[in-house]
Amino acid sequence: MEKAKILLSNPQMRIADIAAMVGYEDEKYFSKVFKKQAGCSPGQYRKALDG
């Protein structure tokens, strides 16, 4: 998940692509696991990085 957080800082990358890069074939499952660990969805995490 740490790698996913780093990759989410790049707004050009799709969340589905990031999920695949960290080993999740299913974007929805990745989002569920990410939310459990980070406390927010990948999209919300990305928005928080922007500011």
PyMOL Python script that loads the backbone (N, CA, C, O; Angstrom):
from pymol import cmd

cmd.read_pdbstr("""\
ATOM      1  N   MET A   1       0.812  -1.196   0.000  1.00  0.00           N
ATOM      2  CA  MET A   1       0.000   0.000   0.000  1.00  0.00           C
ATOM      3  C   MET A   1       0.858   1.263   0.000  1.00  0.00           C
ATOM      4  O   MET A   1       0.440   2.298  -0.519  1.00  0.00           O
ATOM      5  N   GLU A   2       2.041   1.183   0.574  1.00  0.00           N
ATOM      6  CA  GLU A   2       2.932   2.355   0.556  1.00  0.00           C
ATOM      7  C   GLU A   2       3.281   2.726  -0.881  1.00  0.00           C
ATOM      8  O   GLU A   2       3.315   3.905  -1.233  1.00  0.00           O
ATOM      9  N   LYS A   3       3.541   1.713  -1.710  1.00  0.00           N
ATOM     10  CA  LYS A   3       3.847   1.977  -3.119  1.00  0.00           C
ATOM     11  C   LYS A   3       2.636   2.602  -3.811  1.00  0.00           C
ATOM     12  O   LYS A   3       2.780   3.519  -4.620  1.00  0.00           O
ATOM     13  N   ALA A   4       1.458   2.108  -3.492  1.00  0.00           N
ATOM     14  CA  ALA A   4       0.238   2.660  -4.090  1.00  0.00           C
ATOM     15  C   ALA A   4       0.079   4.129  -3.711  1.00  0.00           C
ATOM     16  O   ALA A   4      -0.313   4.944  -4.546  1.00  0.00           O
ATOM     17  N   LYS A   5       0.379   4.471  -2.470  1.00  0.00           N
ATOM     18  CA  LYS A   5       0.267   5.866  -2.023  1.00  0.00           C
ATOM     19  C   LYS A   5       1.222   6.761  -2.811  1.00  0.00           C
ATOM     20  O   LYS A   5       0.866   7.878  -3.188  1.00  0.00           O
ATOM     21  N   ILE A   6       2.423   6.269  -3.053  1.00  0.00           N
ATOM     22  CA  ILE A   6       3.408   7.035  -3.830  1.00  0.00           C
ATOM     23  C   ILE A   6       2.897   7.218  -5.262  1.00  0.00           C
ATOM     24  O   ILE A   6       2.957   8.317  -5.813  1.00  0.00           O
ATOM     25  N   LEU A   7       2.393   6.131  -5.857  1.00  0.00           N
ATOM     26  CA  LEU A   7       1.897   6.192  -7.235  1.00  0.00           C
ATOM     27  C   LEU A   7       0.680   7.106  -7.361  1.00  0.00           C
ATOM     28  O   LEU A   7       0.489   7.738  -8.400  1.00  0.00           O
ATOM     29  N   LEU A   8      -0.140   7.181  -6.320  1.00  0.00           N
ATOM     30  CA  LEU A   8      -1.329   8.040  -6.359  1.00  0.00           C
ATOM     31  C   LEU A   8      -0.970   9.522  -6.416  1.00  0.00           C
ATOM     32  O   LEU A   8      -1.807  10.350  -6.773  1.00  0.00           O
ATOM     33  N   SER A   9       0.259   9.855  -6.068  1.00  0.00           N
ATOM     34  CA  SER A   9       0.670  11.263  -6.131  1.00  0.00           C
ATOM     35  C   SER A   9       0.827  11.739  -7.570  1.00  0.00           C
ATOM     36  O   SER A   9       0.934  12.940  -7.821  1.00  0.00           O
ATOM     37  N   ASN A  10       0.841  10.794  -8.522  1.00  0.00           N
ATOM     38  CA  ASN A  10       0.920  11.147  -9.939  1.00  0.00           C
ATOM     39  C   ASN A  10      -0.503  11.205 -10.517  1.00  0.00           C
ATOM     40  O   ASN A  10      -1.123  10.162 -10.728  1.00  0.00           O
ATOM     41  N   PRO A  11      -1.024  12.409 -10.772  1.00  0.00           N
ATOM     42  CA  PRO A  11      -2.414  12.513 -11.251  1.00  0.00           C
ATOM     43  C   PRO A  11      -2.642  11.959 -12.656  1.00  0.00           C
ATOM     44  O   PRO A  11      -3.789  11.751 -13.049  1.00  0.00           O
ATOM     45  N   GLN A  12      -1.579  11.716 -13.421  1.00  0.00           N
ATOM     46  CA  GLN A  12      -1.735  11.165 -14.767  1.00  0.00           C
ATOM     47  C   GLN A  12      -2.052   9.667 -14.748  1.00  0.00           C
ATOM     48  O   GLN A  12      -2.561   9.129 -15.730  1.00  0.00           O
ATOM     49  N   MET A  13      -1.757   9.006 -13.649  1.00  0.00           N
ATOM     50  CA  MET A  13      -1.965   7.551 -13.575  1.00  0.00           C
ATOM     51  C   MET A  13      -3.389   7.228 -13.147  1.00  0.00           C
ATOM     52  O   MET A  13      -3.925   7.823 -12.212  1.00  0.00           O
ATOM     53  N   ARG A  14      -3.992   6.272 -13.851  1.00  0.00           N
ATOM     54  CA  ARG A  14      -5.336   5.822 -13.491  1.00  0.00           C
ATOM     55  C   ARG A  14      -5.256   4.919 -12.264  1.00  0.00           C
ATOM     56  O   ARG A  14      -4.279   4.191 -12.083  1.00  0.00           O
ATOM     57  N   ILE A  15      -6.275   4.970 -11.435  1.00  0.00           N
ATOM     58  CA  ILE A  15      -6.309   4.135 -10.225  1.00  0.00           C
ATOM     59  C   ILE A  15      -6.282   2.652 -10.596  1.00  0.00           C
ATOM     60  O   ILE A  15      -5.665   1.847  -9.899  1.00  0.00           O
ATOM     61  N   ALA A  16      -6.951   2.291 -11.696  1.00  0.00           N
ATOM     62  CA  ALA A  16      -6.944   0.894 -12.155  1.00  0.00           C
ATOM     63  C   ALA A  16      -5.523   0.447 -12.493  1.00  0.00           C
ATOM     64  O   ALA A  16      -5.145  -0.686 -12.198  1.00  0.00           O
ATOM     65  N   ASP A  17      -4.730   1.332 -13.114  1.00  0.00           N
ATOM     66  CA  ASP A  17      -3.344   1.003 -13.457  1.00  0.00           C
ATOM     67  C   ASP A  17      -2.492   0.849 -12.202  1.00  0.00           C
ATOM     68  O   ASP A  17      -1.653  -0.048 -12.117  1.00  0.00           O
ATOM     69  N   ILE A  18      -2.713   1.726 -11.236  1.00  0.00           N
ATOM     70  CA  ILE A  18      -1.972   1.653  -9.970  1.00  0.00           C
ATOM     71  C   ILE A  18      -2.308   0.342  -9.262  1.00  0.00           C
ATOM     72  O   ILE A  18      -1.417  -0.327  -8.739  1.00  0.00           O
ATOM     73  N   ALA A  19      -3.576  -0.023  -9.245  1.00  0.00           N
ATOM     74  CA  ALA A  19      -4.001  -1.280  -8.620  1.00  0.00           C
ATOM     75  C   ALA A  19      -3.247  -2.456  -9.238  1.00  0.00           C
ATOM     76  O   ALA A  19      -2.738  -3.320  -8.524  1.00  0.00           O
ATOM     77  N   ALA A  20      -3.178  -2.482 -10.571  1.00  0.00           N
ATOM     78  CA  ALA A  20      -2.475  -3.563 -11.264  1.00  0.00           C
ATOM     79  C   ALA A  20      -0.983  -3.561 -10.925  1.00  0.00           C
ATOM     80  O   ALA A  20      -0.381  -4.621 -10.756  1.00  0.00           O
ATOM     81  N   MET A  21      -0.388  -2.369 -10.825  1.00  0.00           N
ATOM     82  CA  MET A  21       1.052  -2.263 -10.544  1.00  0.00           C
ATOM     83  C   MET A  21       1.421  -2.793  -9.158  1.00  0.00           C
ATOM     84  O   MET A  21       2.532  -3.277  -8.946  1.00  0.00           O
ATOM     85  N   VAL A  22       0.481  -2.697  -8.220  1.00  0.00           N
ATOM     86  CA  VAL A  22       0.771  -3.197  -6.869  1.00  0.00           C
ATOM     87  C   VAL A  22       0.175  -4.583  -6.627  1.00  0.00           C
ATOM     88  O   VAL A  22       0.147  -5.070  -5.496  1.00  0.00           O
ATOM     89  N   GLY A  23      -0.305  -5.218  -7.715  1.00  0.00           N
ATOM     90  CA  GLY A  23      -0.688  -6.623  -7.616  1.00  0.00           C
ATOM     91  C   GLY A  23      -2.163  -6.934  -7.475  1.00  0.00           C
ATOM     92  O   GLY A  23      -2.524  -8.064  -7.147  1.00  0.00           O
ATOM     93  N   TYR A  24      -3.029  -5.952  -7.716  1.00  0.00           N
ATOM     94  CA  TYR A  24      -4.470  -6.189  -7.633  1.00  0.00           C
ATOM     95  C   TYR A  24      -5.066  -6.140  -9.033  1.00  0.00           C
ATOM     96  O   TYR A  24      -5.004  -5.113  -9.708  1.00  0.00           O
ATOM     97  N   GLU A  25      -5.642  -7.255  -9.462  1.00  0.00           N
ATOM     98  CA  GLU A  25      -6.276  -7.303 -10.777  1.00  0.00           C
ATOM     99  C   GLU A  25      -7.596  -6.539 -10.769  1.00  0.00           C
ATOM    100  O   GLU A  25      -7.986  -5.947 -11.776  1.00  0.00           O
ATOM    101  N   ASP A  26      -8.277  -6.557  -9.633  1.00  0.00           N
ATOM    102  CA  ASP A  26      -9.612  -5.968  -9.505  1.00  0.00           C
ATOM    103  C   ASP A  26      -9.512  -4.599  -8.828  1.00  0.00           C
ATOM    104  O   ASP A  26      -9.151  -4.499  -7.656  1.00  0.00           O
ATOM    105  N   GLU A  27      -9.834  -3.552  -9.581  1.00  0.00           N
ATOM    106  CA  GLU A  27      -9.743  -2.183  -9.053  1.00  0.00           C
ATOM    107  C   GLU A  27     -10.659  -1.975  -7.844  1.00  0.00           C
ATOM    108  O   GLU A  27     -10.293  -1.287  -6.891  1.00  0.00           O
ATOM    109  N   LYS A  28     -11.853  -2.575  -7.891  1.00  0.00           N
ATOM    110  CA  LYS A  28     -12.785  -2.421  -6.775  1.00  0.00           C
ATOM    111  C   LYS A  28     -12.239  -3.062  -5.499  1.00  0.00           C
ATOM    112  O   LYS A  28     -12.369  -2.500  -4.411  1.00  0.00           O
ATOM    113  N   TYR A  29     -11.635  -4.229  -5.637  1.00  0.00           N
ATOM    114  CA  TYR A  29     -11.055  -4.892  -4.464  1.00  0.00           C
ATOM    115  C   TYR A  29      -9.871  -4.084  -3.926  1.00  0.00           C
ATOM    116  O   TYR A  29      -9.717  -3.935  -2.714  1.00  0.00           O
ATOM    117  N   PHE A  30      -9.044  -3.568  -4.823  1.00  0.00           N
ATOM    118  CA  PHE A  30      -7.923  -2.710  -4.418  1.00  0.00           C
ATOM    119  C   PHE A  30      -8.443  -1.517  -3.613  1.00  0.00           C
ATOM    120  O   PHE A  30      -7.898  -1.185  -2.560  1.00  0.00           O
ATOM    121  N   SER A  31      -9.498  -0.879  -4.116  1.00  0.00           N
ATOM    122  CA  SER A  31     -10.063   0.287  -3.428  1.00  0.00           C
ATOM    123  C   SER A  31     -10.563  -0.080  -2.037  1.00  0.00           C
ATOM    124  O   SER A  31     -10.402   0.687  -1.087  1.00  0.00           O
ATOM    125  N   LYS A  32     -11.170  -1.255  -1.925  1.00  0.00           N
ATOM    126  CA  LYS A  32     -11.688  -1.724  -0.637  1.00  0.00           C
ATOM    127  C   LYS A  32     -10.541  -1.939   0.360  1.00  0.00           C
ATOM    128  O   LYS A  32     -10.619  -1.508   1.511  1.00  0.00           O
ATOM    129  N   VAL A  33      -9.488  -2.605  -0.092  1.00  0.00           N
ATOM    130  CA  VAL A  33      -8.329  -2.875   0.773  1.00  0.00           C
ATOM    131  C   VAL A  33      -7.618  -1.568   1.126  1.00  0.00           C
ATOM    132  O   VAL A  33      -7.209  -1.370   2.270  1.00  0.00           O
ATOM    133  N   PHE A  34      -7.474  -0.683   0.147  1.00  0.00           N
ATOM    134  CA  PHE A  34      -6.825   0.610   0.375  1.00  0.00           C
ATOM    135  C   PHE A  34      -7.589   1.401   1.430  1.00  0.00           C
ATOM    136  O   PHE A  34      -6.993   1.969   2.345  1.00  0.00           O
ATOM    137  N   LYS A  35      -8.921   1.433   1.292  1.00  0.00           N
ATOM    138  CA  LYS A  35      -9.758   2.196   2.230  1.00  0.00           C
ATOM    139  C   LYS A  35      -9.635   1.647   3.646  1.00  0.00           C
ATOM    140  O   LYS A  35      -9.625   2.406   4.615  1.00  0.00           O
ATOM    141  N   LYS A  36      -9.544   0.328   3.760  1.00  0.00           N
ATOM    142  CA  LYS A  36      -9.409  -0.307   5.074  1.00  0.00           C
ATOM    143  C   LYS A  36      -8.087   0.109   5.740  1.00  0.00           C
ATOM    144  O   LYS A  36      -8.044   0.361   6.944  1.00  0.00           O
ATOM    145  N   GLN A  37      -7.026   0.176   4.953  1.00  0.00           N
ATOM    146  CA  GLN A  37      -5.701   0.481   5.495  1.00  0.00           C
ATOM    147  C   GLN A  37      -5.448   1.978   5.655  1.00  0.00           C
ATOM    148  O   GLN A  37      -4.862   2.406   6.649  1.00  0.00           O
ATOM    149  N   ALA A  38      -5.888   2.775   4.678  1.00  0.00           N
ATOM    150  CA  ALA A  38      -5.568   4.208   4.685  1.00  0.00           C
ATOM    151  C   ALA A  38      -6.668   5.061   5.322  1.00  0.00           C
ATOM    152  O   ALA A  38      -6.436   6.212   5.693  1.00  0.00           O
ATOM    153  N   GLY A  39      -7.863   4.488   5.446  1.00  0.00           N
ATOM    154  CA  GLY A  39      -8.963   5.241   6.047  1.00  0.00           C
ATOM    155  C   GLY A  39      -9.761   6.072   5.050  1.00  0.00           C
ATOM    156  O   GLY A  39     -10.718   6.747   5.428  1.00  0.00           O
ATOM    157  N   CYS A  40      -9.371   6.027   3.780  1.00  0.00           N
ATOM    158  CA  CYS A  40     -10.111   6.732   2.730  1.00  0.00           C
ATOM    159  C   CYS A  40      -9.872   6.013   1.413  1.00  0.00           C
ATOM    160  O   CYS A  40      -8.952   5.205   1.291  1.00  0.00           O
ATOM    161  N   SER A  41     -10.707   6.315   0.433  1.00  0.00           N
ATOM    162  CA  SER A  41     -10.566   5.669  -0.874  1.00  0.00           C
ATOM    163  C   SER A  41      -9.335   6.216  -1.599  1.00  0.00           C
ATOM    164  O   SER A  41      -8.839   7.284  -1.241  1.00  0.00           O
ATOM    165  N   PRO A  42      -8.835   5.503  -2.609  1.00  0.00           N
ATOM    166  CA  PRO A  42      -7.698   6.021  -3.374  1.00  0.00           C
ATOM    167  C   PRO A  42      -7.987   7.402  -3.976  1.00  0.00           C
ATOM    168  O   PRO A  42      -7.108   8.263  -3.996  1.00  0.00           O
ATOM    169  N   GLY A  43      -9.198   7.613  -4.458  1.00  0.00           N
ATOM    170  CA  GLY A  43      -9.558   8.915  -5.033  1.00  0.00           C
ATOM    171  C   GLY A  43      -9.533  10.026  -3.990  1.00  0.00           C
ATOM    172  O   GLY A  43      -9.054  11.129  -4.255  1.00  0.00           O
ATOM    173  N   GLN A  44     -10.052   9.727  -2.808  1.00  0.00           N
ATOM    174  CA  GLN A  44     -10.045  10.720  -1.714  1.00  0.00           C
ATOM    175  C   GLN A  44      -8.611  11.002  -1.271  1.00  0.00           C
ATOM    176  O   GLN A  44      -8.257  12.143  -0.975  1.00  0.00           O
ATOM    177  N   TYR A  45      -7.797   9.960  -1.229  1.00  0.00           N
ATOM    178  CA  TYR A  45      -6.390  10.114  -0.847  1.00  0.00           C
ATOM    179  C   TYR A  45      -5.682  11.041  -1.845  1.00  0.00           C
ATOM    180  O   TYR A  45      -4.926  11.932  -1.458  1.00  0.00           O
ATOM    181  N   ARG A  46      -5.941  10.811  -3.112  1.00  0.00           N
ATOM    182  CA  ARG A  46      -5.329  11.628  -4.179  1.00  0.00           C
ATOM    183  C   ARG A  46      -5.755  13.090  -4.055  1.00  0.00           C
ATOM    184  O   ARG A  46      -4.932  13.996  -4.193  1.00  0.00           O
ATOM    185  N   LYS A  47      -7.051  13.316  -3.794  1.00  0.00           N
ATOM    186  CA  LYS A  47      -7.557  14.697  -3.621  1.00  0.00           C
ATOM    187  C   LYS A  47      -6.889  15.371  -2.430  1.00  0.00           C
ATOM    188  O   LYS A  47      -6.543  16.551  -2.493  1.00  0.00           O
ATOM    189  N   ALA A  48      -6.707  14.623  -1.347  1.00  0.00           N
ATOM    190  CA  ALA A  48      -6.070  15.180  -0.144  1.00  0.00           C
ATOM    191  C   ALA A  48      -4.629  15.585  -0.424  1.00  0.00           C
ATOM    192  O   ALA A  48      -4.133  16.556   0.147  1.00  0.00           O
ATOM    193  N   LEU A  49      -3.952  14.840  -1.307  1.00  0.00           N
ATOM    194  CA  LEU A  49      -2.569  15.180  -1.677  1.00  0.00           C
ATOM    195  C   LEU A  49      -2.526  16.497  -2.439  1.00  0.00           C
ATOM    196  O   LEU A  49      -1.601  17.290  -2.266  1.00  0.00           O
ATOM    197  N   ASP A  50      -3.524  16.727  -3.279  1.00  0.00           N
ATOM    198  CA  ASP A  50      -3.582  17.958  -4.064  1.00  0.00           C
ATOM    199  C   ASP A  50      -3.818  19.174  -3.182  1.00  0.00           C
ATOM    200  O   ASP A  50      -3.337  20.274  -3.453  1.00  0.00           O
ATOM    201  N   GLY A  51      -4.571  18.938  -2.123  1.00  0.00           N
ATOM    202  CA  GLY A  51      -4.713  19.972  -1.313  1.00  0.00           C
ATOM    203  C   GLY A  51      -5.563  20.824  -0.670  1.00  0.00           C
ATOM    204  O   GLY A  51      -5.115  21.717   0.049  1.00  0.00           O
TER     205      GLY A  51
END
""", "prot")
cmd.dss("prot")
cmd.show_as("cartoon", "prot")
cmd.util.cbc("prot")
cmd.orient("prot")
